[in-house]
């Protein structure tokens, strides 16, 4: 194959990778503002990552590019998340892989951020890895639609500061619509709780995600490829986080009065 033919064959993948990158950039810029409990970066205990934290290849996936988290001093006032992102392609589709460090406590429902950026949630399920060594760490798989034919698949999971898996919340797609709740009200319900909250420790969580956009329908092989990309990358993020934290002075958990499991009824 000539170089020109090789470049031509890779054009669709590169275009999809570029589209995914633009979507990620837009999402990071448009996430709903939430009150911050700390400034991103070293002062909060965040861990800076580099491109080779993830391998160049994961199965058939090949790393295309890396976007480091921006310098803290360049962040807009009030931005509380700090994201490192990698773009991968496997010759059939492209996907964004990212590690998000913020101030989420207990569980962060990432699907609502995507809905806030114009994606319609079609299906959400909690799945367990087939690998017995990871069966205590389930993850969320969600599918979205946008516009006439654009579709997206999101896989995400989270872990606590000590590295232990964060159990995903059960969530019924369509329940909010049945209750006639808008997206704004649903965001409000994430921080609105009963009048007598139980004081618990602030258990900060780190978020690992993979997001792929495409046209048409993914087959079983493509779903499995996305799962492999997610479970492999999240394990590397967890290992890197724990290695960096083990070299740092332990932080003191601060009590707060949010009871995540008892939201007010509408």
Secondary structure as UniProt FT lines:
FT   HELIX           3..30
FT   HELIX           42..44
FT   HELIX           51..53
FT   STRAND          57..58
FT   TURN            59..60
FT   STRAND          61..67
FT   HELIX           72..74
FT   TURN            77..78
FT   STRAND          82..89
FT   STRAND          94..105
FT   HELIX           111..116
FT   TURN            117..118
FT   STRAND          120..127
FT   HELIX           132..134
FT   TURN            135..136
FT   STRAND          139..146
FT   TURN            147..149
FT   STRAND          150..160
FT   TURN            161..162
FT   TURN            173..174
FT   HELIX           175..178
FT   TURN            179..180
FT   HELIX           183..189
FT   TURN            190..191
FT   STRAND          200..201
FT   STRAND          204..215
FT   HELIX           220..246
FT   STRAND          255..256
FT   TURN            260..261
//
